[in-house]
Amino acid sequence: MAKKTVASLQKKGAKAFTKAIKMIKTDTGSYSFKSEIVPKDKVKDFFAKK
């Protein structure tokens, strides 16, 4: 999966995007990870929302 994501980020025009990974605590106390490929100007919004 990581190789596919890295390969897609190396295409022309892809420098405007970045992969963001956020750690989320669930109700049971364990942690899970949420990752998205977002435009660079929307990274702060990705981490701000719950």
C-alpha positions, -999 to 999 in steps of 0.1 A, spaced: 0 0 0 28 24 9 45 19 -25 13 26 -44 8 59 -24 43 70 -29 42 62 -66 9 82 -70 24 112 -52 54 114 -76 32 122 -107 33 156 -123 13 182 -102 14 160 -72 37 182 -52 6 202 -42 -6 172 -21 7 155 10 -2 124 30 -14 132 65 -17 106 93 -37 114 124 -39 93 156 -74 90 170 -83 77 205 -114 55 205 -141 52 232 -125 20 244 -92 38 251 -73 23 222 -58 43 193 -64 41 156 -49 59 127 -66 79 99 -47 88 68 -56 109 39 -40 125 9 -49 162 11 -38 194 -6 -10 212 13 -32 242 21 -58 220 37 -35 201 61 -43 222 91 -80 217 85 -75 179 84 -58 180 118 -83 205 133 -114 184 126 -124 155 148 
